[in-house]
Amino acid sequence: MGYETLLLEKQGRVMVLTFNRPPTNSVSYAMLGELDKALDEVAHDKDTRVLVFTGAGDRCFSAGMDVADAMNHPDIGEVGRALWTKVDLFEKPTLAAINGHALGGGCELALACHFRFMTDNPKALMGCPELNLGIIPGWGGTQRMTRLLGRTKALDLILFSKRLSPAEALSAGLVEGVYAPEALMPKVMETAQALSEKAPLAVRAAIKAVTTHLYKGIDEGLKAETEGSKTCATSKDAIEGFTAFMQKRKPEFKGE
């Protein structure tokens, strides 16, 4: 499927989704529609096991919502919020390769990913500065930043519209790693490749159990864990995993 605002490139079992509206890669209404379709495409592609998000160019991962375009689409907040939640609920591992500014909706998208890595460029900033416009983060940022950092730190960043440097983002816990610009994608792809070699059924079950806990609490999370455990225990991948362990070799999981 062709896209105008996005690029999709498969590298082995990893799909790289690039926001393609340089230099800011701002999120337009059209991009939201294409992103929804791209997520479905990746979700249904059995050969794709990991999804990586990044931005075109070296200036911005995404500077957030295209404000001018949003004026023509009063439902953009509702659409964006639902779509970022779809990313948050994605059952394949998602990684954000933050190659420049991640602000507003761009930061909120990164927060919805399972893992975040950032370029070590002092000009790159990350945060949710919406209060400077008289609005609040509306695509899940208030919730996911709180989930990640706790109430006090989240409010500090949101209420004061702070934009963090890569080093500050790492120290705060917004990102898992900071790498030199030329090393960012290789490092992210190395992590993605390692994840793609894990048993797909087990990865999906673990993500679903953790996400269920976050959205519905420990009781429902334990139910999801039980269901996932039963599914994995009777899979061909489990047989392959135990066999490989006994034979002292690397397992080759098929997702069956």
MOSULNOR-V474050 format. One record per residue. N is the residue number from 1. RES is the residue in one letter. OMEGA is omega in degrees with one decimal (none if undefined). D_CENTER is the distance of its C-alpha to the mean C-alpha in Angstrom with 1 decimal. Layout:
# MOSULNOR-V474050
n = [N | N]
res = [RES | RES]
omega = [OMEGA | OMEGA]
d_center = [D_CENTER | D_CENTER]
This chain:
# MOSULNOR-V474050
n = [1 | 2 | 3 | 4 | 5 | 6 | 7 | 8 | 9 | 10 | 11 | 12 | 13 | 14 | 15 | 16 | 17 | 18 | 19 | 20 | 21 | 22 | 23 | 24 | 25 | 26 | 27 | 28 | 29 | 30 | 31 | 32 | 33 | 34 | 35 | 36 | 37 | 38 | 39 | 40 | 41 | 42 | 43 | 44 | 45 | 46 | 47 | 48 | 49 | 50 | 51 | 52 | 53 | 54 | 55 | 56 | 57 | 58 | 59 | 60 | 61 | 62 | 63 | 64 | 65 | 66 | 67 | 68 | 69 | 70 | 71 | 72 | 73 | 74 | 75 | 76 | 77 | 78 | 79 | 80 | 81 | 82 | 83 | 84 | 85 | 86 | 87 | 88 | 89 | 90 | 91 | 92 | 93 | 94 | 95 | 96 | 97 | 98 | 99 | 100 | 101 | 102 | 103 | 104 | 105 | 106 | 107 | 108 | 109 | 110 | 111 | 112 | 113 | 114 | 115 | 116 | 117 | 118 | 119 | 120 | 121 | 122 | 123 | 124 | 125 | 126 | 127 | 128 | 129 | 130 | 131 | 132 | 133 | 134 | 135 | 136 | 137 | 138 | 139 | 140 | 141 | 142 | 143 | 144 | 145 | 146 | 147 | 148 | 149 | 150 | 151 | 152 | 153 | 154 | 155 | 156 | 157 | 158 | 159 | 160 | 161 | 162 | 163 | 164 | 165 | 166 | 167 | 168 | 169 | 170 | 171 | 172 | 173 | 174 | 175 | 176 | 177 | 178 | 179 | 180 | 181 | 182 | 183 | 184 | 185 | 186 | 187 | 188 | 189 | 190 | 191 | 192 | 193 | 194 | 195 | 196 | 197 | 198 | 199 | 200 | 201 | 202 | 203 | 204 | 205 | 206 | 207 | 208 | 209 | 210 | 211 | 212 | 213 | 214 | 215 | 216 | 217 | 218 | 219 | 220 | 221 | 222 | 223 | 224 | 225 | 226 | 227 | 228 | 229 | 230 | 231 | 232 | 233 | 234 | 235 | 236 | 237 | 238 | 239 | 240 | 241 | 242 | 243 | 244 | 245 | 246 | 247 | 248 | 249 | 250 | 251 | 252 | 253 | 254 | 255 | 256]
res = [M | G | Y | E | T | L | L | L | E | K | Q | G | R | V | M | V | L | T | F | N | R | P | P | T | N | S | V | S | Y | A | M | L | G | E | L | D | K | A | L | D | E | V | A | H | D | K | D | T | R | V | L | V | F | T | G | A | G | D | R | C | F | S | A | G | M | D | V | A | D | A | M | N | H | P | D | I | G | E | V | G | R | A | L | W | T | K | V | D | L | F | E | K | P | T | L | A | A | I | N | G | H | A | L | G | G | G | C | E | L | A | L | A | C | H | F | R | F | M | T | D | N | P | K | A | L | M | G | C | P | E | L | N | L | G | I | I | P | G | W | G | G | T | Q | R | M | T | R | L | L | G | R | T | K | A | L | D | L | I | L | F | S | K | R | L | S | P | A | E | A | L | S | A | G | L | V | E | G | V | Y | A | P | E | A | L | M | P | K | V | M | E | T | A | Q | A | L | S | E | K | A | P | L | A | V | R | A | A | I | K | A | V | T | T | H | L | Y | K | G | I | D | E | G | L | K | A | E | T | E | G | S | K | T | C | A | T | S | K | D | A | I | E | G | F | T | A | F | M | Q | K | R | K | P | E | F | K | G | E]
omega = [-179.7 | 179.8 | 179.4 | -176.3 | -177.8 | 169.2 | 175.4 | -179.8 | 178.9 | 175.7 | -174.1 | 178.9 | -179.6 | 175.5 | 176.8 | 177.7 | -176.9 | 172.4 | -169.2 | 172.8 | -177.6 | 9.2 | -174.4 | -177.1 | 179.1 | -173.6 | 176.9 | 177.5 | 178.4 | 179.0 | 178.9 | 178.8 | 179.9 | 178.9 | 177.4 | 179.5 | -179.5 | 178.3 | 177.4 | 179.7 | 179.8 | -178.3 | -175.6 | 178.1 | -175.8 | -179.1 | 178.9 | -176.8 | -177.7 | 179.1 | 177.8 | 174.9 | 171.7 | -177.9 | 178.1 | -178.9 | -178.2 | -178.6 | -174.1 | 161.9 | 167.8 | 178.8 | 175.0 | -175.2 | 173.3 | -172.2 | -179.3 | 179.8 | -177.7 | 180.0 | -179.4 | -176.0 | -176.6 | -179.8 | -175.2 | 178.6 | 179.8 | -179.2 | 179.9 | -179.9 | 179.8 | -177.4 | 178.1 | 174.4 | 176.3 | 174.9 | -178.7 | -178.1 | -176.3 | -173.4 | 169.3 | -177.9 | 178.5 | -179.9 | 175.6 | 173.7 | -171.4 | -171.5 | 179.2 | 179.6 | 170.8 | -172.7 | 177.8 | -179.7 | 176.6 | 175.9 | -179.0 | 176.2 | 178.6 | 179.5 | 179.4 | 179.2 | 179.6 | -178.8 | -179.7 | 177.0 | -170.7 | 175.3 | 178.3 | 178.6 | -175.6 | 178.7 | 179.3 | -177.2 | -178.1 | 178.2 | 179.1 | -175.4 | -174.1 | -177.6 | 176.2 | 179.3 | -178.8 | 177.0 | 178.0 | 173.0 | -172.2 | 179.2 | 176.2 | -175.5 | -179.6 | -177.1 | -173.8 | 175.0 | 176.3 | 178.9 | -175.7 | -170.1 | -173.0 | -171.8 | -173.1 | -178.8 | 178.8 | 179.4 | 177.6 | -178.8 | -175.7 | -175.4 | 178.8 | 176.5 | -176.0 | 174.2 | -173.0 | 172.5 | 177.9 | -179.9 | 179.1 | 178.7 | 178.1 | -179.7 | -179.1 | -178.4 | 177.9 | -179.7 | -179.0 | -178.7 | 177.2 | -176.5 | 175.3 | -176.1 | -177.3 | -178.2 | -173.6 | -177.1 | 176.1 | -179.8 | 179.3 | -179.9 | 175.3 | 177.3 | -179.9 | 179.1 | 178.6 | 178.3 | -177.5 | 179.9 | 177.3 | -179.9 | -174.9 | -179.6 | -179.8 | 177.7 | -179.1 | -178.8 | 179.5 | 179.1 | -179.5 | -179.7 | 179.4 | -179.1 | 177.6 | 176.4 | -177.1 | -176.3 | -171.7 | 178.0 | -171.3 | -178.5 | 178.6 | 176.9 | 178.5 | 176.3 | 178.6 | 177.4 | 179.6 | 179.3 | 179.6 | 179.1 | 179.9 | -179.7 | -177.5 | -175.6 | -177.8 | -176.8 | 174.3 | 178.7 | 178.4 | 176.9 | 179.0 | 179.9 | 179.7 | 179.1 | 179.7 | 178.7 | -179.0 | -179.4 | 177.8 | 177.0 | 179.2 | -179.4 | 176.6 | -174.6 | -176.1 | -176.9 | -179.6 | none]
d_center = [21.3 | 21.6 | 19.5 | 20.8 | 17.8 | 15.3 | 15.9 | 15.0 | 16.2 | 16.5 | 17.4 | 18.9 | 16.6 | 13.4 | 12.3 | 11.3 | 10.5 | 12.1 | 12.8 | 16.6 | 18.5 | 19.7 | 20.7 | 18.5 | 16.0 | 16.6 | 15.3 | 18.4 | 19.4 | 19.7 | 16.2 | 15.0 | 17.3 | 16.3 | 12.6 | 13.7 | 15.9 | 13.6 | 11.3 | 14.6 | 15.8 | 13.1 | 13.5 | 17.3 | 17.5 | 18.9 | 18.8 | 15.1 | 13.6 | 10.2 | 7.8 | 7.2 | 6.6 | 9.6 | 12.6 | 16.2 | 18.8 | 18.7 | 19.0 | 15.8 | 12.0 | 12.8 | 15.7 | 14.7 | 16.9 | 19.8 | 22.5 | 25.4 | 23.8 | 22.8 | 26.5 | 27.3 | 24.8 | 25.4 | 23.0 | 19.9 | 18.9 | 19.1 | 17.3 | 14.4 | 14.2 | 14.4 | 11.8 | 9.1 | 10.4 | 10.2 | 6.4 | 7.0 | 9.8 | 8.6 | 11.0 | 9.9 | 7.8 | 4.3 | 4.7 | 5.1 | 8.9 | 10.3 | 13.7 | 15.4 | 15.4 | 12.4 | 14.5 | 14.8 | 12.4 | 10.5 | 10.1 | 9.4 | 6.4 | 5.2 | 6.7 | 5.1 | 2.2 | 5.3 | 6.3 | 7.1 | 10.2 | 12.6 | 15.7 | 19.0 | 20.4 | 22.3 | 22.0 | 18.2 | 17.4 | 14.6 | 15.4 | 16.2 | 19.8 | 20.5 | 23.6 | 25.3 | 25.4 | 26.7 | 23.7 | 20.8 | 17.0 | 17.0 | 13.5 | 12.8 | 13.0 | 16.2 | 15.0 | 11.7 | 13.3 | 16.3 | 14.6 | 13.3 | 16.4 | 19.2 | 21.3 | 23.4 | 20.9 | 18.6 | 21.8 | 23.0 | 20.0 | 20.0 | 23.8 | 24.7 | 22.0 | 21.2 | 19.4 | 18.7 | 19.4 | 17.3 | 19.8 | 19.7 | 16.0 | 16.3 | 19.4 | 17.9 | 15.1 | 12.3 | 11.3 | 12.4 | 14.3 | 16.0 | 17.6 | 20.2 | 19.2 | 20.7 | 19.1 | 15.5 | 14.6 | 17.1 | 15.7 | 12.1 | 13.8 | 16.0 | 13.5 | 11.9 | 15.6 | 16.5 | 14.0 | 15.3 | 18.7 | 18.2 | 19.8 | 17.5 | 19.3 | 19.0 | 15.3 | 14.8 | 17.4 | 16.1 | 12.6 | 14.7 | 17.2 | 15.0 | 13.2 | 16.8 | 18.1 | 15.7 | 16.7 | 20.2 | 21.5 | 22.9 | 25.5 | 23.2 | 20.8 | 23.8 | 24.8 | 21.5 | 22.0 | 25.5 | 24.7 | 22.1 | 24.7 | 27.4 | 25.4 | 24.5 | 28.0 | 29.7 | 27.5 | 28.7 | 25.8 | 27.3 | 30.7 | 29.3 | 27.6 | 30.9 | 33.0 | 31.1 | 31.4 | 35.1 | 35.6 | 33.7 | 31.5 | 27.9 | 26.8 | 25.8 | 23.6 | 23.8 | 21.8 | 25.0]
